[in-house]
Amino acid sequence: MALVGVASSNGLDDGPTLLDESLELAERARLAGDYRTGAAHARRAVALAGTVGAAADRARALHCLANQLLRLGEHEASIVASRDALVEFERTGDDRGTCLELTALGMALSELGLFDEALEGLGQAREIALRVGEQSLLYWVHNRIGVVHSCMGDYEQADVHLVHALELGDKRDIEAEFCILNNLADNATGLVPALRAAGREADARAALTAALERGAQGLRLARAAEHPYRMAICLDNLGMLLGHAGRYPEAFGAIDEALDLAATHGYRGLQYSAWRHRASVHRLRGELTEAVRGLTQVLRRAEETGQTPDAMAAHEQLCEAYEQTGDHRLALLHFRRYHLLERQARSDVAAVRARLMTHHFELDNARLETENARLEAELHRVRSRELEEDKQALQQQAQQLDRYAHEDDLTGLPNRRWIELRLPELVATAGGDPEQPGLWLAIIDVDRFKGVNDRYGHPLGDEVLRRMAGLLRDGLADEFPGATVARLGGEEFLLALAGVDARQAADACEALRARVAAFDWGRLAPGLHVTASFGLAGHQCGDDHGALLGRADAQLYRAKRNGRNRVETA
């Protein structure tokens, strides 16, 4: 299990205040592993900062709350707090605070399966860290990028970033050193079996040897700090590594100690991880009956408490265990139940994405309102001084701000802020009968766009997005003059078709998909071929724009899961 780790974004102001005292109590609770108490103090700090604090106070209070919530597993609430903190850090021009908040936000997004969003934010954090030139910031960025890749199952890429973070780390910072040592050990629990499965036994042995040493170092630091959470998480990872090394009695001892600590201090997530690892060690030892018994208990507990990720992991391991025993009927049963939960998890991710998108729109509006208020106040001062040249310059700034607010710089399409303003209006005037002409939305994703950037570079990737925007916009101009194409962000676009029925909407999307696939992408770079996936949904009675976007997003994931380069309709 990976450790989040916390970096401090600001020191406390001179002179004790109620806000400072609340933040100090929250930090003491965090260092003691008592995150629930820490969250309570952090919420009090946020309330105080909202009434008497400046932007910098609100930023550090929200940063503190986001980190506590992340440890408690309240990931969506952590994201909301992090994004609110980012607004305050940006308002004060605090690049360091912005960088650290983006790294914390990346971890919460990753925990919800929003890996693309996590890596995009961490890429922004890396640019800030390089510009600021602070090595400790680069350490946290590479540490978090490594953990995200590990969650994605890309263990070798994760190891590259984590090792780089280890090289950048300051050994005088005990918490940061423990965090990277533990994360390297955690990643190795996936890296070692992956290397062995690929027939790379020598590489697996080297990785295991290094991981055991790092895990042991991390455990020594955790014991010295008398920190129960760190001890439990490190013992759990170390136990799994000892199992891979064939040192089974030591493995069980470490995992059992982790379980005792987790049970004593209420670390439920760690309990599930340790139970699964104990069953995995039984499997490695060839004790399949014991492994099945343990995994069955994990599954029962996960189902009773609604822990879907843990239930999925238990079903997956039970499928493998029953396959080893030759009981293919039960193996198939758990295989099917795993994929049922996986589909539900994807639907849950789509719903979370829609909710967070709405919150993101609200923050964008807050930013624009603040900037507009600043410009209005400045314009008033200019008028009072009758400085015409300054007045004209401010008017130009306001015009540029308006263009920035509604147009995507790269593609020239309407941007996400335009969508947030216009989409509710379209929904309000749309009918709710799917058999009658109405409003249809499609979310369009450029297939395997990360591979284009990795192979050909980001400049060519930007050109692909510009060409994609032109193909989508021009492909609708004649038949659907009222259609709108906008850029949601990254490689995602939004298509809005008003006054059409289901067949017309599906035909329009299919025509666009074929147009993209038929375009001669090889003109941009030899061997380049680009396709797109479409998730289409029609407005239903009672839908708000968030619900409609959520259903279109779910269809997009269905299109990607079914092979990409296709249109899926709700």
C-alpha positions as CSV (number, residue, x, y, z in Angstrom):
1,M,0.0,0.0,0.0
2,A,1.4,3.4,-1.0
3,L,1.9,6.2,1.5
4,V,0.5,9.7,0.6
5,G,3.0,11.8,2.5
6,V,2.4,15.5,3.3
7,A,4.5,18.4,2.4
8,S,4.1,21.7,4.3
9,S,3.0,24.6,2.0
10,N,3.5,27.5,4.4
11,G,4.8,28.3,7.8
12,L,2.5,29.7,10.5
13,D,2.2,33.5,10.7
14,D,3.9,35.3,13.6
15,G,1.8,35.4,16.7
16,P,-0.6,32.7,17.9
17,T,-4.2,32.9,16.7
18,L,-7.2,30.5,16.9
19,L,-6.5,29.6,13.3
20,D,-2.9,28.9,14.0
21,E,-3.8,26.8,17.0
22,S,-6.4,24.8,15.0
23,L,-3.8,24.1,12.3
24,E,-1.2,23.1,14.9
25,L,-3.6,20.7,16.6
26,A,-4.5,19.2,13.2
27,E,-0.8,18.7,12.3
28,R,-0.1,17.0,15.7
29,A,-3.0,14.7,15.1
30,R,-1.7,13.8,11.6
31,L,1.8,13.1,12.9
32,A,0.2,10.8,15.5
33,G,-1.8,9.0,12.8
34,D,-5.1,10.3,14.2
35,Y,-6.6,11.6,11.0
36,R,-10.2,11.9,12.1
37,T,-9.3,14.2,14.9
38,G,-6.9,16.0,12.5
39,A,-9.8,16.5,10.1
40,A,-12.0,18.0,12.8
41,H,-9.4,20.6,13.7
42,A,-8.8,21.3,10.0
43,R,-12.5,21.9,9.4
44,R,-12.5,24.4,12.3
45,A,-9.5,26.1,10.8
46,V,-11.3,26.4,7.4
47,A,-14.3,27.9,9.2
48,L,-12.1,30.4,11.0
49,A,-10.2,31.3,7.8
50,G,-13.5,31.9,6.0
51,T,-14.6,34.5,8.6
52,V,-11.4,36.3,9.6
53,G,-8.6,35.0,7.4
54,A,-6.9,36.3,4.3
55,A,-6.5,34.3,1.1
56,A,-3.3,32.8,2.4
57,D,-5.0,31.6,5.6
58,R,-7.8,30.0,3.7
59,A,-5.3,28.3,1.4
60,R,-3.3,26.7,4.2
61,A,-6.4,25.7,6.1
62,L,-8.0,24.0,3.0
63,H,-4.6,22.4,2.2
64,C,-4.5,20.9,5.7
65,L,-8.1,19.6,5.4
66,A,-7.5,18.1,2.0
67,N,-4.6,16.0,3.3
68,Q,-6.5,14.8,6.3
69,L,-9.5,13.7,4.2
70,L,-7.2,11.9,1.8
71,R,-5.8,9.8,4.6
72,L,-9.4,9.0,5.8
73,G,-10.3,7.8,2.3
74,E,-12.8,10.6,1.7
75,H,-11.3,11.2,-1.7
76,E,-14.0,13.3,-3.4
77,A,-14.2,15.7,-0.5
78,S,-10.4,15.9,-0.5
79,I,-10.5,16.9,-4.2
80,V,-13.0,19.6,-3.5
81,A,-10.9,21.0,-0.7
82,S,-7.7,20.9,-2.8
83,R,-9.4,22.7,-5.7
84,D,-10.7,25.4,-3.3
85,A,-7.2,25.7,-1.9
86,L,-5.7,26.1,-5.4
87,V,-8.0,29.1,-6.1
88,E,-6.6,30.8,-2.9
89,F,-2.9,29.9,-3.7
90,E,-3.3,31.3,-7.2
91,R,-5.0,34.4,-5.9
92,T,-2.0,35.1,-3.7
93,G,0.6,34.2,-6.4
94,D,2.0,31.4,-4.2
95,D,3.7,29.2,-6.8
96,R,5.1,26.8,-4.1
97,G,1.7,26.4,-2.5
98,T,0.1,25.8,-5.9
99,C,2.7,23.1,-6.8
100,L,2.2,21.2,-3.5
101,E,-1.6,21.4,-3.8
102,L,-1.5,20.0,-7.3
103,T,0.6,17.0,-6.0
104,A,-1.9,16.4,-3.2
105,L,-4.8,16.7,-5.7
106,G,-3.1,14.2,-8.0
107,M,-3.2,11.5,-5.3
108,A,-6.9,12.0,-4.6
109,L,-7.8,11.9,-8.3
110,S,-5.7,8.7,-8.7
111,E,-7.5,7.0,-5.7
112,L,-10.8,7.6,-7.6
113,G,-9.4,6.1,-10.8
114,L,-9.1,9.5,-12.6
115,F,-5.6,8.8,-13.7
116,D,-5.5,11.1,-16.7
117,E,-6.7,14.1,-14.6
118,A,-4.1,13.2,-12.0
119,L,-1.2,13.0,-14.4
120,E,-2.3,16.2,-16.1
121,G,-2.2,18.1,-12.8
122,L,1.1,16.6,-11.8
123,G,2.5,17.7,-15.1
124,Q,1.5,21.2,-14.3
125,A,3.1,20.8,-10.9
126,R,6.4,19.7,-12.5
127,E,6.5,22.8,-14.7
128,I,6.0,25.0,-11.6
129,A,8.7,23.1,-9.7
130,L,11.2,23.5,-12.5
131,R,10.4,27.2,-12.8
132,V,10.7,27.8,-9.1
133,G,13.9,25.7,-9.0
134,E,13.2,24.0,-5.7
135,Q,14.5,20.4,-5.4
136,S,12.0,19.5,-2.6
137,L,9.1,20.3,-4.9
138,L,10.5,18.1,-7.7
139,Y,10.9,15.3,-5.1
140,W,7.2,15.4,-4.2
141,V,6.1,15.7,-7.9
142,H,8.1,12.6,-9.0
143,N,7.1,10.7,-5.8
144,R,3.4,11.3,-6.7
145,I,3.8,10.6,-10.4
146,G,5.4,7.3,-9.4
147,V,2.5,6.3,-7.1
148,V,-0.1,7.1,-9.9
149,H,1.8,4.9,-12.4
150,S,1.9,2.2,-9.8
151,C,-1.9,2.4,-9.3
152,M,-2.3,2.1,-13.0
153,G,-0.2,-1.1,-13.0
154,D,2.7,0.5,-14.9
155,Y,5.2,-0.7,-12.3
156,E,8.5,-0.1,-14.3
157,Q,7.5,3.5,-15.1
158,A,6.6,4.0,-11.5
159,D,10.0,2.7,-10.4
160,V,11.8,5.2,-12.6
161,H,10.0,8.2,-11.1
162,L,10.2,6.8,-7.5
163,V,14.0,6.2,-7.8
164,H,14.4,9.7,-9.2
165,A,12.5,11.0,-6.2
166,L,14.7,9.1,-3.8
167,E,17.7,10.7,-5.4
168,L,16.1,14.2,-5.0
169,G,15.0,13.6,-1.4
170,D,16.5,15.3,1.6
171,K,17.5,12.7,4.1
172,R,17.1,15.2,6.9
173,D,13.4,15.2,6.2
174,I,12.5,11.9,8.0
175,E,8.8,11.9,6.9
176,A,9.7,12.4,3.2
177,E,12.4,9.8,3.4
178,F,10.0,7.2,4.9
179,C,7.4,8.1,2.3
180,I,9.6,7.4,-0.7
181,L,11.2,4.2,0.9
182,N,7.7,2.8,1.6
183,N,6.4,3.7,-1.9
184,L,9.3,2.0,-3.6
185,A,8.6,-1.1,-1.5
186,D,4.9,-1.0,-2.2
187,N,5.5,-0.7,-6.0
188,A,7.9,-3.6,-5.8
189,T,5.0,-5.9,-4.6
190,G,3.6,-5.5,-8.1
191,L,6.9,-5.1,-10.0
192,V,8.5,-8.3,-8.8
193,P,5.7,-10.7,-9.9
194,A,5.3,-8.7,-13.2
195,L,9.0,-9.2,-14.0
196,R,8.8,-12.9,-13.1
197,A,5.8,-13.3,-15.3
198,A,7.8,-11.7,-18.2
199,G,10.6,-14.3,-17.7
200,R,13.0,-11.6,-16.3
201,E,14.1,-13.5,-13.2
202,A,17.4,-11.7,-12.8
203,D,15.7,-8.3,-12.9
204,A,13.0,-9.6,-10.4
205,R,15.7,-10.8,-8.0
206,A,17.5,-7.4,-8.2
207,A,14.3,-5.5,-7.7
208,L,13.3,-7.7,-4.7
209,T,16.7,-7.3,-3.0
210,A,16.5,-3.6,-3.3
211,A,12.9,-3.4,-2.1
212,L,13.6,-5.6,1.0
213,E,16.4,-3.2,2.0
214,R,14.3,-0.1,1.4
215,G,11.3,-1.7,3.3
216,A,13.6,-2.5,6.2
217,Q,15.0,1.1,6.2
218,G,11.5,2.5,6.2
219,L,10.4,0.3,9.1
220,R,13.3,1.4,11.2
221,L,12.3,5.0,10.6
222,A,8.6,4.3,11.4
223,R,9.5,2.5,14.7
224,A,11.9,5.3,15.7
225,A,9.1,7.8,15.2
226,E,6.6,5.5,17.1
227,H,4.1,6.2,14.3
228,P,1.5,3.4,14.2
229,Y,0.2,4.2,10.7
230,R,3.6,4.2,9.1
231,M,4.6,1.0,11.0
232,A,1.5,-0.8,9.8
233,I,1.7,0.3,6.2
234,C,5.4,-0.6,6.0
235,L,5.0,-4.0,7.7
236,D,2.2,-4.9,5.3
237,N,4.4,-4.1,2.2
238,L,7.4,-5.8,3.8
239,G,5.4,-8.9,4.6
240,M,4.4,-9.3,0.9
241,L,8.0,-8.8,-0.2
242,L,9.2,-11.4,2.2
243,G,6.6,-13.8,0.8
244,H,8.0,-13.2,-2.7
245,A,11.4,-14.0,-1.3
246,G,10.2,-17.3,0.1
247,R,10.7,-16.2,3.7
248,Y,7.2,-17.2,4.7
249,P,7.4,-17.3,8.6
250,E,8.8,-13.7,8.5
251,A,6.2,-12.7,6.0
252,F,3.3,-13.9,8.2
253,G,4.9,-12.2,11.2
254,A,5.1,-8.9,9.6
255,I,1.6,-9.0,8.1
256,D,0.1,-10.1,11.5
257,E,1.8,-7.2,13.2
258,A,0.4,-4.8,10.6
259,L,-3.1,-6.3,11.2
260,D,-2.8,-5.8,15.0
261,L,-1.8,-2.1,14.5
262,A,-4.5,-1.5,11.9
263,A,-7.2,-3.1,14.1
264,T,-6.1,-1.1,17.2
265,H,-6.0,2.2,15.5
266,G,-9.0,1.8,13.1
267,Y,-7.0,1.8,9.8
268,R,-9.7,-0.1,7.9
269,G,-8.1,0.3,4.4
270,L,-4.8,-1.2,5.8
271,Q,-6.7,-4.1,7.3
272,Y,-8.1,-5.1,3.9
273,S,-4.7,-4.8,2.3
274,A,-3.1,-7.0,5.0
275,W,-5.8,-9.6,4.8
276,R,-5.3,-9.9,1.0
277,H,-1.5,-10.0,1.4
278,R,-1.8,-12.8,4.0
279,A,-3.8,-14.8,1.5
280,S,-1.3,-14.1,-1.2
281,V,1.5,-15.4,0.9
282,H,-0.5,-18.6,1.5
283,R,-0.8,-18.9,-2.3
284,L,2.9,-18.4,-2.8
285,R,3.6,-21.1,-0.3
286,G,1.2,-23.5,-2.1
287,E,-1.4,-23.4,0.7
288,L,-4.4,-22.8,-1.5
289,T,-7.0,-23.9,1.0
290,E,-5.8,-21.4,3.5
291,A,-5.6,-18.7,0.8
292,V,-9.2,-19.3,-0.3
293,R,-10.4,-19.3,3.3
294,G,-8.7,-15.9,3.9
295,L,-9.9,-14.3,0.7
296,T,-13.4,-15.5,1.3
297,Q,-13.4,-13.7,4.7
298,V,-12.0,-10.5,3.0
299,L,-14.8,-10.7,0.4
300,R,-17.5,-11.1,3.1
301,R,-16.2,-8.1,5.1
302,A,-15.8,-6.0,2.0
303,E,-19.3,-6.7,0.9
304,E,-20.7,-6.0,4.4
305,T,-19.1,-2.6,4.5
306,G,-19.5,-1.7,0.8
307,Q,-15.8,-1.6,0.0
308,T,-16.1,-2.2,-3.8
309,P,-12.3,-2.0,-4.6
310,D,-11.5,-4.5,-1.9
311,A,-14.3,-6.8,-3.0
312,M,-13.0,-6.6,-6.6
313,A,-9.5,-7.5,-5.5
314,A,-10.8,-10.4,-3.5
315,H,-12.8,-11.7,-6.5
316,E,-9.8,-11.4,-8.7
317,Q,-7.5,-13.4,-6.3
318,L,-10.2,-16.0,-5.7
319,C,-10.5,-16.5,-9.4
320,E,-6.8,-17.2,-9.7
321,A,-6.7,-19.4,-6.6
322,Y,-9.6,-21.6,-7.7
323,E,-8.0,-21.8,-11.1
324,Q,-4.9,-23.2,-9.4
325,T,-6.9,-25.8,-7.6
326,G,-8.6,-26.9,-10.8
327,D,-12.1,-25.7,-9.7
328,H,-12.9,-23.9,-12.9
329,R,-16.6,-23.5,-12.0
330,L,-15.8,-21.3,-9.0
331,A,-13.0,-19.6,-10.9
332,L,-15.5,-18.5,-13.6
333,L,-18.0,-17.4,-10.9
334,H,-15.5,-15.0,-9.3
335,F,-14.3,-13.9,-12.7
336,R,-17.9,-12.9,-13.7
337,R,-18.5,-11.2,-10.3
338,Y,-15.2,-9.2,-10.6
339,H,-16.3,-7.8,-14.0
340,L,-19.8,-7.0,-12.8
341,L,-18.1,-4.9,-10.1
342,E,-15.7,-3.4,-12.6
343,R,-18.5,-2.2,-14.7
344,Q,-20.2,-0.6,-11.7
345,A,-16.9,1.0,-10.7
346,R,-16.6,2.6,-14.1
347,S,-20.1,3.9,-13.9
348,D,-19.2,5.3,-10.4
349,V,-16.1,7.0,-11.8
350,A,-18.2,8.6,-14.6
351,A,-20.6,10.0,-12.0
352,V,-17.8,11.3,-9.9
353,R,-16.2,13.0,-12.9
354,A,-19.5,14.7,-13.7
355,R,-19.9,16.0,-10.1
356,L,-16.3,17.2,-10.0
357,M,-16.7,18.9,-13.4
358,T,-19.6,20.9,-12.0
359,H,-17.5,22.0,-9.1
360,H,-14.7,22.9,-11.5
361,F,-17.0,25.1,-13.4
362,E,-18.1,26.9,-10.2
363,L,-14.4,27.5,-9.4
364,D,-13.7,28.9,-12.9
365,N,-16.7,31.3,-12.4
366,A,-15.3,32.4,-9.0
367,R,-11.9,33.1,-10.6
368,L,-13.5,35.1,-13.4
369,E,-15.7,37.0,-11.1
370,T,-12.7,37.9,-8.9
371,E,-10.7,39.0,-11.9
372,N,-13.6,41.0,-13.4
373,A,-14.1,42.7,-10.1
374,R,-10.4,43.6,-10.0
375,L,-10.6,45.1,-13.5
376,E,-13.8,47.0,-12.7
377,A,-12.2,48.6,-9.7
378,E,-9.1,49.5,-11.6
379,L,-11.2,50.9,-14.4
380,H,-13.0,53.1,-12.0
381,R,-9.7,54.5,-10.6
382,V,-8.6,55.2,-14.2
383,R,-11.8,57.1,-14.9
384,S,-11.5,59.1,-11.8
385,R,-8.0,60.2,-12.8
386,E,-9.2,60.7,-16.4
387,L,-6.2,58.7,-17.7
388,E,-7.5,57.8,-21.1
389,E,-4.5,55.7,-22.1
390,D,-4.8,53.6,-19.0
391,K,-8.5,53.3,-19.5
392,Q,-8.0,51.9,-23.1
393,A,-5.3,49.5,-21.8
394,L,-7.7,48.1,-19.2
395,Q,-10.5,47.8,-21.7
396,Q,-8.1,45.7,-23.9
397,Q,-7.3,43.5,-20.8
398,A,-11.1,43.0,-20.2
399,Q,-11.5,42.0,-23.9
400,Q,-8.6,39.6,-23.6
401,L,-10.1,38.2,-20.4
402,D,-13.5,37.7,-22.1
403,R,-11.8,35.8,-25.0
404,Y,-9.8,33.7,-22.5
405,A,-13.0,33.0,-20.6
406,H,-14.8,31.5,-23.6
407,E,-12.3,30.3,-26.2
408,D,-9.7,27.5,-26.1
409,D,-6.3,28.9,-27.1
410,L,-5.0,25.8,-28.8
411,T,-8.0,24.9,-31.0
412,G,-10.1,28.1,-31.3
413,L,-13.1,26.2,-30.1
414,P,-15.4,27.3,-27.3
415,N,-13.9,26.1,-24.0
416,R,-15.1,24.5,-20.8
417,R,-16.1,27.8,-19.3
418,W,-18.3,28.5,-22.4
419,I,-19.9,25.0,-21.9
420,E,-20.6,25.8,-18.2
421,L,-22.5,29.0,-19.2
422,R,-24.3,27.7,-22.3
423,L,-25.1,24.1,-21.5
424,P,-27.6,24.8,-18.7
425,E,-29.5,27.1,-21.2
426,L,-29.6,24.3,-23.8
427,V,-30.8,21.8,-21.2
428,A,-33.5,24.2,-19.9
429,T,-35.0,24.5,-23.3
430,A,-34.7,20.8,-24.3
431,G,-37.6,18.3,-24.4
432,G,-37.5,15.1,-22.3
433,D,-39.0,12.7,-24.9
434,P,-36.2,10.6,-26.4
435,E,-38.6,9.8,-29.4
436,Q,-38.9,13.4,-30.3
437,P,-36.3,15.9,-31.5
438,G,-34.3,17.3,-28.6
439,L,-30.8,17.8,-27.2
440,W,-28.1,15.3,-27.6
441,L,-24.6,15.5,-26.2
442,A,-21.5,13.5,-27.3
443,I,-18.2,13.4,-25.4
444,I,-15.4,12.6,-27.9
445,D,-12.0,11.3,-26.9
446,V,-8.9,11.0,-29.1
447,D,-7.9,7.3,-28.9
448,R,-4.6,6.5,-27.3
449,F,-3.5,10.2,-27.4
450,K,-0.9,9.7,-24.8
451,G,0.9,7.3,-27.2
452,V,0.9,10.1,-29.8
453,N,2.6,12.5,-27.4
454,D,5.1,9.8,-26.2
455,R,6.1,8.8,-29.7
456,Y,5.9,12.0,-31.7
457,G,6.2,14.7,-29.1
458,H,3.8,17.3,-27.6
459,P,4.1,19.8,-30.5
460,L,2.7,17.2,-32.9
461,G,0.2,16.2,-30.3
462,D,-1.0,19.8,-30.2
463,E,-1.3,19.8,-34.0
464,V,-3.4,16.6,-33.9
465,L,-5.8,18.3,-31.5
466,R,-6.0,21.4,-33.8
467,R,-6.8,19.1,-36.8
468,M,-9.3,17.1,-34.8
469,A,-11.1,20.3,-33.8
470,G,-11.3,21.3,-37.5
471,L,-12.6,17.9,-38.6
472,L,-15.3,17.9,-36.0
473,R,-16.4,21.6,-36.5
474,D,-16.3,21.5,-40.4
475,G,-17.9,18.1,-40.6
476,L,-21.2,19.5,-39.1
477,A,-21.3,22.9,-40.8
478,D,-23.6,22.0,-43.7
479,E,-26.1,19.5,-42.3
480,F,-26.3,20.8,-38.7
481,P,-25.5,24.5,-38.8
482,G,-26.7,24.9,-35.2
483,A,-24.4,22.2,-33.8
484,T,-21.7,23.2,-31.4
485,V,-18.3,21.6,-30.9
486,A,-16.2,22.6,-27.8
487,R,-13.1,21.5,-26.1
488,L,-13.7,19.9,-22.6
489,G,-9.9,19.7,-21.9
490,G,-7.0,17.5,-22.7
491,E,-8.0,15.2,-25.7
492,E,-11.7,15.4,-24.9
493,F,-14.3,17.4,-27.0
494,L,-18.0,18.0,-26.5
495,L,-20.6,17.9,-29.3
496,A,-24.0,19.5,-28.7
497,L,-26.8,18.7,-31.2
498,A,-30.2,20.5,-30.6
499,G,-33.4,19.8,-32.3
500,V,-32.5,16.3,-33.6
501,D,-33.8,12.8,-32.9
502,A,-31.8,9.8,-31.8
503,R,-31.1,8.5,-35.3
504,Q,-29.9,11.9,-36.5
505,A,-27.6,12.3,-33.5
506,A,-26.1,8.8,-34.0
507,D,-25.7,9.3,-37.7
508,A,-23.9,12.6,-37.2
509,C,-21.5,11.0,-34.7
510,E,-20.8,8.1,-36.9
511,A,-20.1,10.4,-39.9
512,L,-17.7,12.4,-37.7
513,R,-16.0,9.2,-36.5
514,A,-15.5,8.0,-40.1
515,R,-14.3,11.4,-41.1
516,V,-11.6,11.3,-38.4
517,A,-10.5,7.7,-39.2
518,A,-10.3,8.5,-43.0
519,F,-8.2,11.6,-42.6
520,D,-4.7,11.3,-43.9
521,W,-2.8,11.7,-40.6
522,G,0.4,10.4,-42.2
523,R,0.8,13.9,-43.7
524,L,1.6,15.1,-40.2
525,A,4.1,12.3,-39.4
526,P,4.9,9.0,-41.1
527,G,3.0,6.1,-39.5
528,L,0.6,8.3,-37.6
529,H,-3.0,7.2,-37.5
530,V,-5.7,8.7,-35.3
531,T,-9.2,7.6,-34.4
532,A,-11.8,8.8,-31.9
533,S,-14.4,7.3,-29.6
534,F,-17.8,8.8,-29.0
535,G,-20.1,8.6,-26.0
536,L,-23.6,9.8,-27.0
537,A,-26.6,10.6,-24.7
538,G,-29.9,12.3,-25.1
539,H,-31.6,14.6,-22.7
540,Q,-34.3,13.0,-20.5
541,C,-37.0,14.6,-18.5
542,G,-35.6,15.9,-15.2
543,D,-31.9,15.9,-16.4
544,D,-29.7,18.7,-15.4
545,H,-26.5,19.3,-17.3
546,G,-24.4,17.3,-14.9
547,A,-26.5,14.2,-15.2
548,L,-26.5,14.5,-19.0
549,L,-22.7,14.9,-19.1
550,G,-22.4,11.9,-16.7
551,R,-24.4,9.6,-19.0
552,A,-22.4,10.7,-22.1
553,D,-19.2,10.1,-20.2
554,A,-20.3,6.6,-19.2
555,Q,-21.0,5.8,-22.9
556,L,-17.6,7.1,-23.8
557,Y,-16.0,4.6,-21.4
558,R,-18.2,1.9,-22.9
559,A,-16.9,2.8,-26.3
560,K,-13.3,2.7,-25.1
561,R,-13.9,-0.6,-23.3
562,N,-15.4,-2.1,-26.5
563,G,-12.4,-1.4,-28.6
564,R,-12.4,2.3,-29.3
565,N,-13.0,4.0,-32.7
566,R,-16.7,3.6,-32.2
567,V,-19.9,5.4,-31.2
568,E,-21.9,4.2,-28.1
569,T,-25.3,5.6,-27.3
570,A,-27.3,5.7,-24.1
